[in-house]
Amino acid sequence: MPTKLFLALPTTLVISAVRRLVHSCPGGKMVLNLYPGNYLIIIGALAIYALLTNQTLLIALVFLIGGFVAINRFGERNSRASGCITCSTFSLAPDPFQVGDRTITQKHLYTGLFVIGLPLLFFASPFGTLFWLVGASALVILTHACLNEPGVESEYAQVDGVA
């Protein structure tokens, strides 16, 4: 087997598999155009299922999102407590506070959040969950598209009128 033919074999197999899928699912394009809202609901339900079955990822996301919200609320509360009349409620840099002999700023809080949250998020395998979600969604949606047959009206869609 020549080298060019050997290197082109995987590409040829993928292209032929896609062609077979397109020919075996005649209603695929029609179904994908008819039910995009339903497919979004299916993807959302699968995402919720993935989060409920991967508790480590759920804990990591709650920790990170809750940490961001808590740090931002601390900034708002701290600027209001200081009696600043001209400070906006969306203060990005609150006044630092003292804990013992150390001064803690918002930058220190975000650094602590990232030092704890990112390894926890990495340990929770978000990419594996994302790839599972893509695969499960594609399986459900393509199976539905292949099982639905196009209606009779799709056969006459190209006909403009009777001559």
N, C-alpha and C positions, 0 to 999 in steps of 0.2 A: 504494500500500500504506500503510495507516494506521500511525502511529508505534507504537502499542501492539502491533499485530500483528508489526511488524518487530522490536521488542525482545523479544517472546515467542518468536520463531522459534528461537533457539539452545536455549532450554529445551525447546521442543516437540521438536526434533530429538533431543536427548539422551534425553528420556523415551521417545520412540518407539524409539530404538535399544536402550535397555535392555529395553523390552517385547519387541522382536523377539528379543533374545538369550535372554530367559527362555523364550519360546515355542519357540525353536529348540533349546534344551538342556533337554529334559524330565528328564533324569537328573542335572542339575547339583546340586540340593540334596542328593539321595541320595548322590552320589559325594563331595561335600564332607564329609558326615557320616561316610562309611565310611573315608576314607583321610587323616585329618588328620596322622597320624604320617609317612606316606609323603610328604606335601606338605612337612612340615618338613625331611625329608631332602633333598628336591629344592631347597628354598630354601637350605639349608646348603651344598649342592654348588655352587649358582650363586654364593653369596657367596664361597666359596673360589676359584672360577674368576675372579670379578671381582677379588679381591685379587691373584691370581697374574698376571693380565693387566695390572693397573695397579700396576707396581712402585713408582712414586712414592708412591702411597697406602700400600702395604705398608711402605716404608721410613719414612714419616712415622709410621705407627702403631707400628712397632717402636721408633722413636726415642722417642716420647712415653711409651709403656708401659714401655719399658726405663729411661727416665729417672726415671719415678715409682718404679719398683722400686729402682733404684740409690740414689735419694735416701733412700727409707725404710730401706733396708739400711744406708746410711751412718749414719742416725740411731740404729739399733739397735746397730751396731758401736761407734759413738762413745760411747754411754751405757754399754755394757759395758766398753769400754776405760778409761773414767774410774774404774772400780771402784765404781760406784754400786750398792749392794746393794738399796736400796728402789726404784730406777727400774724401771718396767715395760718389757717388751720392745717395747711399742707406743708408744715415746716419740715424741711429735709434734714436739718441739723439741729437737734435739740441741745439744750445746755447740758454739758457733762455733769455727772453727779459723783459724789465721793462715796467710796466704800472702804472704810478704814483709812489707810493712807494712800490709796490708789484712786485715780480719776478714771472713770469709765465713760467713754463716748459712744455715740451710735456706731462708729466704725468698729470699735471693739465688740459690740454686740453682734454686728453682722459677721465679723470674723469668727466669733465663737459659734454662731449658727452654721456657717459654712464648714468649719472644722468638724463639727459633730454631724451635721445633716448630710453632707455630700458622701462621706464613706458609708453612712447608713443607706443612702439612696443607691449607691453603687452595689452594696451588698444585696439589695432587694431585687436586682436584675430587671431594671425597667425596659431594657432593650429586648430581652426575651419575652416579656409581657407584650410589648409593642408588636413584635413579629408574630406572636400567637394571635393577637387581635387582628392583624392584617390577614393572616392565613385563614382564621376562622370566618372572618367577614367575607373574604373572597370565596370560600367554600360555600357558605350559605347563599350568597348572592348569585354566584354562577350556577349553582345547582337549581335555584329557583328560575333563573333565566333559561336554563336548558330544558327544564321540565315544562315551561309554558310554551305552548305552540302559538305562532302568530295567527291572528284572526283572518277571516276570509277577506276583510277589507284591506289588509296589507298586500294581498295579491294584486289588487286593482289600484294600488296607490300610484303606480306609474302611468296609468291610463288617464289622459286628460279629458277625453270626451269621445263620443261616438261619431265617426265620420260619415 
